[in-house]
Amino acid sequence: MKPVYFPFTYINDTVARNLCACFGQITVYQPVEKDIPESMQRLAGEGLLDLKIPVSGNEAKLEALIKEYKEWGELHQKSDTAFLKAIGERVPFFDDTFSTELASQIKKIRDENYSKDEPDILLNARLFLCLAQDYDLVQDGINRDLVSVYEMEKKLLEGLTHEDEVFFSKKTGSSLQASDDSVKYKIKERIEAWTYLMSNDIEMARFFVTNNKDTVDYLIEKAGDSQKIIELSNVSFSPQSEETHKWQEMLSEQVEKLLKNDNFMIDEKIYNLPAVKEPANEISLKIYRIINKSRHDFINNILGQNFQNDMIKDKSEINKSIFICLLEISCPT
């Protein structure tokens, strides 16, 4: 059992290690082979991530488009992520005019893709995911800088008198806290683009994991019949302990049985996380079963349209449950 992380193609070190503490190695899809973030390559080298590229081709075209969009963003909004915001809510991402309208807004780009009667939806999806990955990478760097400054502020406060501390707190407030707003940005478009990428994975994954609640809420609403089969809330959790490793093995075994048998019932022992003595994270874990769906139907429900049949090679796949996991971990302050 190897869960697939979604709907993001970028995952930072903290999230990756927390997910791996629960599930072992995690698969993360990449829209292109080139320019995979160094931090993710390092995590893959450690065996924590399986970086998978379900679709290849058109790399030169994608690279040229991304370059144009970045140059437009830097020129017009002094930001190398402005191109993502330029898409706006006015034009649906998978509208036939996405490539042509966005391109003409930016630099009147014309190439063979835009002159086709049928839009290259898969190329559009990969393009969007490349832009979103760059955006997430930049936002993660900003958050790391904020956390670093916040830690320095805490150390400084430890050496102040009470009067100085009160004065300093009034001046600085809590403006240096990191934000996770980037992962909430364009969730619907991210899910749709990621789904097109996922549909090309010949291994036909059926267990997906995320740390984003909005994603799960959207997917459960779109996917159809579902049931919550595991829920853990605010349980102490120490990723590095031997006890946690044993619990992770038990969880993986339970999930494997779920994937093989729709009638399997979760062992209640899964709720008995080992007690931890040292300062620990708190884990909240929910697993939903999307009942008796072929992957083709599952994808159709997400996209809200008639899916392109030629993207799924095996038309004879039988209906089986698909599992969606939300894992939220809070760190001690």
C-alpha positions as CSV (number, residue, x, y, z in Angstrom):
1,M,0.0,0.0,0.0
2,K,1.5,3.3,-1.1
3,P,-0.8,6.3,-0.7
4,V,-0.8,9.0,-3.4
5,Y,-0.5,12.6,-2.2
6,F,-3.0,15.0,-3.7
7,P,-3.9,17.5,-5.2
8,F,-0.5,19.1,-4.9
9,T,2.7,18.3,-6.8
10,Y,4.9,20.1,-4.2
11,I,5.3,18.7,-0.6
12,N,7.5,20.3,2.0
13,D,9.8,18.4,4.3
14,T,7.6,18.6,7.4
15,V,4.4,17.4,5.7
16,A,6.3,14.6,3.9
17,R,7.9,13.2,7.1
18,N,4.6,13.4,9.0
19,L,2.7,11.5,6.3
20,C,5.5,8.9,6.0
21,A,5.4,8.4,9.8
22,C,1.8,7.2,9.3
23,F,1.9,5.5,5.9
24,G,5.5,4.8,4.9
25,Q,6.6,5.9,1.4
26,I,4.3,8.4,-0.3
27,T,3.7,8.8,-4.1
28,V,3.8,12.4,-5.4
29,Y,2.9,13.1,-9.0
30,Q,5.0,15.5,-11.0
31,P,3.7,17.4,-14.1
32,V,7.1,17.3,-15.8
33,E,10.4,15.5,-15.2
34,K,12.5,18.7,-15.3
35,D,13.0,21.1,-12.4
36,I,11.7,18.9,-9.6
37,P,12.3,20.9,-6.3
38,E,15.6,19.9,-4.7
39,S,14.0,19.3,-1.3
40,M,11.7,16.7,-2.9
41,Q,14.6,15.0,-4.7
42,R,16.4,14.7,-1.4
43,L,13.3,13.2,0.3
44,A,13.0,10.7,-2.6
45,G,16.7,9.8,-2.1
46,E,15.9,9.0,1.5
47,G,13.1,6.7,0.4
48,L,10.3,8.9,1.8
49,L,8.8,9.9,-1.6
50,D,8.2,8.1,-4.8
51,L,8.2,10.8,-7.4
52,K,6.1,9.7,-10.4
53,I,5.7,11.4,-13.8
54,P,2.5,9.9,-15.3
55,V,2.7,12.0,-18.5
56,S,5.7,13.1,-20.6
57,G,6.1,15.1,-23.8
58,N,5.6,18.7,-24.8
59,E,8.3,19.7,-22.3
60,A,9.7,22.4,-24.6
61,K,6.3,23.9,-25.1
62,L,5.5,23.9,-21.4
63,E,8.9,25.4,-20.5
64,A,8.3,28.2,-23.1
65,L,4.8,29.0,-21.7
66,I,6.0,29.0,-18.1
67,K,8.8,31.4,-19.0
68,E,6.4,33.8,-20.8
69,Y,4.0,33.7,-17.8
70,K,6.7,34.4,-15.3
71,E,8.1,37.3,-17.4
72,W,4.6,38.7,-17.6
73,G,4.1,38.5,-13.8
74,E,7.4,40.1,-13.1
75,L,6.8,42.9,-15.6
76,H,3.2,43.7,-14.6
77,Q,2.9,42.8,-10.9
78,K,6.5,42.6,-9.8
79,S,5.9,39.0,-8.8
80,D,7.0,35.7,-10.3
81,T,3.8,34.0,-9.1
82,A,1.4,36.7,-10.5
83,F,0.7,34.5,-13.5
84,L,-1.2,32.0,-11.3
85,K,-3.4,34.8,-10.0
86,A,-3.9,36.2,-13.5
87,I,-6.1,33.2,-14.3
88,G,-8.7,34.6,-12.0
89,E,-12.2,33.2,-11.5
90,R,-13.6,34.5,-14.7
91,V,-12.3,31.8,-17.0
92,P,-12.8,28.1,-15.9
93,F,-9.5,26.3,-16.0
94,F,-10.8,23.6,-18.4
95,D,-12.8,25.9,-20.5
96,D,-11.9,25.5,-24.2
97,T,-10.5,29.0,-24.3
98,F,-8.1,28.7,-21.3
99,S,-4.9,28.4,-23.3
100,T,-5.8,30.9,-26.0
101,E,-7.3,33.5,-23.7
102,L,-4.7,33.5,-21.0
103,A,-1.9,33.4,-23.6
104,S,-3.3,36.3,-25.6
105,Q,-3.8,38.3,-22.3
106,I,-0.1,37.9,-21.6
107,K,1.8,38.0,-24.8
108,K,-0.4,37.1,-27.8
109,I,1.3,33.7,-27.9
110,R,0.3,31.6,-30.8
111,D,1.5,28.1,-31.6
112,E,0.1,24.9,-33.0
113,N,-1.7,24.0,-29.8
114,Y,-3.9,27.1,-29.8
115,S,-5.0,26.7,-33.4
116,K,-6.5,23.3,-32.9
117,D,-10.2,22.8,-32.8
118,E,-9.9,20.5,-29.8
119,P,-7.9,22.0,-26.8
120,D,-5.1,19.9,-25.4
121,I,-6.7,19.6,-21.9
122,L,-3.9,17.4,-20.5
123,L,-1.3,20.0,-21.6
124,N,-3.4,22.7,-19.9
125,A,-3.5,20.6,-16.7
126,R,0.2,20.0,-16.6
127,L,0.8,23.7,-17.3
128,F,-1.4,24.7,-14.4
129,L,0.3,22.2,-12.1
130,C,3.7,23.5,-13.0
131,L,2.6,27.1,-12.2
132,A,0.9,26.0,-8.9
133,Q,4.1,24.1,-7.9
134,D,6.2,27.2,-8.4
135,Y,3.7,29.2,-6.4
136,D,3.7,26.7,-3.5
137,L,7.5,26.5,-3.5
138,V,7.8,30.3,-3.2
139,Q,5.1,30.4,-0.4
140,D,6.8,27.6,1.5
141,G,10.1,29.6,1.4
142,I,8.3,32.7,2.8
143,N,6.8,30.6,5.6
144,R,10.2,29.1,6.5
145,D,11.6,32.6,6.7
146,L,8.7,33.8,8.9
147,V,9.2,30.8,11.2
148,S,12.9,31.5,11.5
149,V,12.3,35.1,12.4
150,Y,9.6,34.1,14.9
151,E,12.0,31.7,16.6
152,M,14.6,34.5,16.9
153,E,11.9,36.7,18.4
154,K,11.0,34.1,21.0
155,K,14.7,33.8,22.0
156,L,15.0,37.5,22.3
157,L,11.9,37.7,24.5
158,E,13.3,35.1,26.9
159,G,16.1,37.5,27.8
160,L,13.8,40.5,28.5
161,T,12.4,41.8,31.7
162,H,8.7,41.8,32.2
163,E,8.4,45.5,31.3
164,D,10.5,45.1,28.2
165,E,8.5,42.0,27.1
166,V,5.2,43.8,27.4
167,F,6.5,46.8,25.4
168,F,8.0,44.5,22.7
169,S,4.9,42.4,22.4
170,K,2.7,45.5,21.8
171,K,5.1,46.7,19.0
172,T,5.4,43.3,17.2
173,G,2.1,41.6,17.8
174,S,1.8,38.2,16.1
175,S,2.4,39.3,12.5
176,L,5.4,36.9,12.1
177,Q,3.4,33.7,12.3
178,A,3.6,31.5,9.2
179,S,0.5,31.0,7.1
180,D,-0.9,28.0,5.2
181,D,-3.1,30.0,2.9
182,S,-1.1,28.9,-0.1
183,V,-2.5,25.4,0.1
184,K,-6.1,26.8,0.0
185,Y,-5.4,28.7,-3.2
186,K,-7.5,27.5,-6.2
187,I,-8.4,24.1,-4.7
188,K,-11.1,23.3,-7.3
189,E,-8.7,24.0,-10.2
190,R,-5.9,22.1,-8.5
191,I,-8.1,19.0,-8.0
192,E,-9.3,19.1,-11.6
193,A,-5.8,19.5,-13.0
194,W,-4.4,16.8,-10.7
195,T,-7.2,14.4,-11.7
196,Y,-6.2,14.6,-15.3
197,L,-2.6,13.8,-14.3
198,M,-3.7,10.9,-12.0
199,S,-5.9,9.4,-14.8
200,N,-2.7,8.5,-16.7
201,D,-1.2,6.5,-13.8
202,I,-1.3,2.9,-15.2
203,E,-1.1,1.5,-11.6
204,M,-4.7,2.8,-10.9
205,A,-4.1,4.0,-7.3
206,R,-7.1,3.7,-5.0
207,F,-5.7,5.2,-1.8
208,F,-5.2,9.0,-1.7
209,V,-4.0,11.1,1.2
210,T,-3.9,14.9,1.8
211,N,-3.3,17.3,4.6
212,N,-5.9,19.8,3.3
213,K,-9.4,19.7,4.7
214,D,-10.9,21.8,1.9
215,T,-9.7,19.3,-0.6
216,V,-11.4,16.4,1.2
217,D,-14.7,18.3,1.7
218,Y,-14.8,19.1,-2.0
219,L,-14.0,15.6,-3.1
220,I,-16.4,13.9,-0.8
221,E,-19.2,16.1,-2.1
222,K,-18.3,15.4,-5.7
223,A,-17.4,11.7,-5.5
224,G,-20.8,10.3,-4.5
225,D,-21.6,7.7,-1.9
226,S,-19.0,7.6,0.9
227,Q,-18.6,6.6,4.5
228,K,-16.2,7.5,7.2
229,I,-14.4,4.4,8.3
230,I,-11.6,5.7,10.6
231,E,-11.5,8.9,12.7
232,L,-8.8,9.8,15.2
233,S,-8.9,13.3,16.7
234,N,-6.1,15.2,18.5
235,V,-4.2,12.2,19.6
236,S,-0.6,12.5,20.8
237,F,1.9,11.3,18.2
238,S,5.6,11.0,18.2
239,P,6.8,10.2,14.6
240,Q,10.3,9.0,15.6
241,S,9.3,6.5,18.4
242,E,9.5,2.8,18.0
243,E,5.9,2.5,19.3
244,T,4.6,4.8,16.6
245,H,6.5,2.7,14.0
246,K,4.7,-0.4,15.1
247,W,1.4,1.5,15.0
248,Q,2.2,2.6,11.5
249,E,2.8,-1.0,10.4
250,M,-0.6,-2.0,11.9
251,L,-2.3,0.9,10.1
252,S,-0.7,0.0,6.7
253,E,-1.9,-3.6,7.2
254,Q,-5.4,-2.5,7.9
255,V,-5.5,-0.3,4.8
256,E,-4.1,-3.2,2.7
257,K,-7.0,-5.4,3.8
258,L,-9.5,-2.6,3.1
259,L,-8.2,-2.3,-0.4
260,K,-8.5,-6.1,-1.0
261,N,-11.9,-6.6,0.6
262,D,-14.8,-4.1,0.6
263,N,-16.3,-6.0,3.6
264,F,-13.3,-5.8,5.8
265,M,-13.9,-4.2,9.2
266,I,-11.2,-2.0,10.8
267,D,-9.6,-3.5,14.0
268,E,-10.5,-1.3,17.0
269,K,-6.8,-1.6,18.0
270,I,-6.0,1.1,15.4
271,Y,-7.4,3.7,17.8
272,N,-4.9,2.8,20.5
273,L,-2.0,5.0,19.6
274,P,1.0,4.5,22.0
275,A,1.4,6.9,24.8
276,V,4.3,9.3,24.4
277,K,6.4,10.9,27.2
278,E,8.3,13.5,25.2
279,P,6.7,16.6,23.7
280,A,4.7,15.3,20.7
281,N,2.6,16.3,17.8
282,E,-1.1,15.8,17.8
283,I,-2.6,13.8,15.0
284,S,-6.1,13.9,13.5
285,L,-6.8,11.2,10.9
286,K,-9.9,10.5,8.9
287,I,-10.3,7.9,6.2
288,Y,-13.3,7.9,3.9
289,R,-14.5,5.0,1.6
290,I,-15.9,6.1,-1.8
291,I,-18.2,3.1,-2.2
292,N,-18.1,0.7,-5.2
293,K,-16.8,3.0,-7.9
294,S,-14.7,2.3,-11.0
295,R,-11.9,4.8,-11.3
296,H,-13.5,6.0,-14.5
297,D,-16.7,6.9,-12.7
298,F,-14.8,8.4,-9.8
299,I,-12.9,10.8,-12.2
300,N,-16.1,11.7,-14.1
301,N,-17.8,12.7,-10.8
302,I,-14.8,14.9,-9.8
303,L,-14.6,16.7,-13.2
304,G,-18.4,17.1,-13.5
305,Q,-18.2,16.3,-17.2
306,N,-17.9,13.3,-19.6
307,F,-14.4,12.2,-19.1
308,Q,-12.2,11.5,-22.2
309,N,-12.3,7.7,-22.4
310,D,-9.0,7.3,-24.1
311,M,-7.2,8.6,-21.0
312,I,-8.0,5.4,-19.1
313,K,-6.5,2.4,-21.0
314,D,-8.4,-0.4,-19.1
315,K,-12.1,0.0,-19.8
316,S,-12.9,-3.3,-18.2
317,E,-11.9,-2.4,-14.6
318,I,-14.3,-3.6,-12.0
319,N,-15.9,-1.4,-9.4
320,K,-14.0,-1.3,-6.1
321,S,-13.9,1.2,-3.2
322,I,-11.6,4.2,-3.4
323,F,-10.2,5.6,-0.2
324,I,-9.6,9.3,0.7
325,C,-7.5,10.1,3.8
326,L,-7.2,13.5,5.6
327,L,-4.2,13.6,7.9
328,E,-3.7,16.8,10.0
329,I,-0.8,17.1,12.4
330,S,-0.2,20.0,14.7
331,C,3.2,20.6,16.2
332,P,3.8,21.7,19.8
333,T,4.5,25.4,20.3
